Amino acid sequence: MGAEMQLIDLHPEPADMRRLVLEGMARQPRQLPAWLLYDAEGSRLFEEICEQPEYGLTRTEMALLEARAPELAAALGSGVLVEFGAGNARKVGPLLQALRPPAYVALDISADHLGPACQELQDRHPLVPVLGICCDYSALPQLPAHPLLSGQRRLGFYPGSSIGNFSPDEAQRLLRQLGQLLGPSSQLLIGIDQPKAVERLEAAYNDAAGISAAFARNLLVRLNRDLAGHFNPEAFAYSARWQPEHNRIAMALVSRQDQSVQLAGEIWNFAAGEPLITEYSVKYGPKEFTALAESSGWQPLGRWSDPAGDLSLHLLVTADS
Ligand SMILES: C[S@@+](CC[C@H](N)C(=O)[O-])C[C@H]1O[C@@H](n2cnc3c(N)ncnc32)[C@H](O)[C@@H]1O
């Protein structure tokens, strides 16, 4: 008899979402938390992005995990595997196979996506109990008290280079926060997309099929639905540009004209050409990422890369160990 998948719902309340959106709309330039991109449709579109020829990150990271799973499992040792931003929870498959942890915990903000992803994983790995927690991992003070988590060393898994969605200062705070969620003597395996030619980077976030653009515009559809917004998504052009001074791709919806939009009970004016930043993707080379990790309470334990050097998996251990 296999384990039964369990779910805990700690999704931010509508009032928290409203507060975060009002704060983001007051910033200059306007910028909303990247997690708002992931409602059910956003998660579906992200999976389509991963299949685009220009977006190699998912294929590269999956191949690296498959090729190195036994080595990674040996370096990680024993403990409950906790994944941050699990998405469809497919990347963890090779690790679960090699590690056979006492439990796997998937954290993700995308409520409608998380349950089916965890169930699919539970069906494929009936001997590893799966727990899904719907939450914003960047704002969670601690993991909930749950028998699957109690008294166990925790091993973090944070693939997809999602840490690049945070500014370097925010990323430093997030790495500390992940250390707090994982606890003493924990480890963190984190996937980091490497800096590469600007044309490749810009193409990866602006695929010819227009899926990245649809993913960004879906944010406005979500705001219309969840926060009484009146955006016309087509009145905004999608842009993904490399900003060399910040080592990041900036993804934005750029107002095509002067316009006023109602959102969350207020009126917001956009000038023609004004951007609303939907997300950033900061790129770190191995040295820069190691320095960031060391300044955030982690020590480097190992690094694995694909043959082309497009992506690095860094293994970190808490500085207390
Ligand atoms: C870029 S996708 C990566 C998905 C998967 N880990 C992969 O590597 O393909 C980011 C995932 O993290 C989730 N996510 C983004 N921000 C989050 C946050 N602050 N808290 C929890 N989940 C978040 C999204 O719902 C999405 O599933």
The ligand as a MOL file (V3000), in Angstrom:
LIG
                    3D

  0  0  0     0  0            999 V3000
M  V30 BEGIN CTAB
M  V30 COUNTS 27 29 0 0 0
M  V30 BEGIN ATOM
M  V30 1 C 10.0700 29.4230 -12.7630 0
M  V30 2 S 8.8980 28.2990 -12.1390 0 CHG=1
M  V30 3 C 9.9350 26.9100 -11.8040 0
M  V30 4 C 9.1820 25.6360 -11.6560 0
M  V30 5 C 10.0730 24.3970 -11.4290 0
M  V30 6 N 10.7350 24.4670 -10.1410 0
M  V30 7 C 11.1030 24.3000 -12.5140 0
M  V30 8 O 12.2850 24.4720 -12.2110 0
M  V30 9 O 10.7260 24.0630 -13.6750 0 CHG=-1
M  V30 10 C 8.6300 28.9490 -10.5190 0
M  V30 11 C 7.6900 28.1110 -9.6580 0
M  V30 12 O 7.7370 28.6120 -8.3370 0
M  V30 13 C 6.4530 29.0160 -7.9050 0
M  V30 14 N 6.6700 30.2550 -7.1370 0
M  V30 15 C 7.1260 31.4400 -7.6080 0
M  V30 16 N 7.2950 32.3120 -6.5980 0
M  V30 17 C 6.9210 31.6650 -5.4640 0
M  V30 18 C 6.8770 32.0330 -4.0920 0
M  V30 19 N 7.2440 33.2530 -3.6720 0
M  V30 20 N 6.4520 31.1100 -3.1940 0
M  V30 21 C 6.0710 29.8620 -3.6020 0
M  V30 22 N 6.1080 29.4630 -4.8910 0
M  V30 23 C 6.5300 30.3450 -5.8110 0
M  V30 24 C 5.6010 29.1650 -9.1440 0
M  V30 25 O 4.2450 28.8860 -8.9060 0
M  V30 26 C 6.2420 28.1680 -10.1040 0
M  V30 27 O 5.6630 26.9030 -9.9780 0
M  V30 END ATOM
M  V30 BEGIN BOND
M  V30 1 1 1 2
M  V30 2 1 2 3
M  V30 3 1 2 10
M  V30 4 1 3 4
M  V30 5 1 4 5
M  V30 6 1 5 6
M  V30 7 1 5 7
M  V30 8 2 7 8
M  V30 9 1 7 9
M  V30 10 1 10 11
M  V30 11 1 11 12
M  V30 12 1 11 26
M  V30 13 1 12 13
M  V30 14 1 13 14
M  V30 15 1 13 24
M  V30 16 1 14 15
M  V30 17 1 14 23
M  V30 18 2 15 16
M  V30 19 1 16 17
M  V30 20 1 17 18
M  V30 21 2 17 23
M  V30 22 1 18 19
M  V30 23 2 18 20
M  V30 24 1 20 21
M  V30 25 2 21 22
M  V30 26 1 22 23
M  V30 27 1 24 25
M  V30 28 1 24 26
M  V30 29 1 26 27
M  V30 END BOND
M  V30 END CTAB
M  END
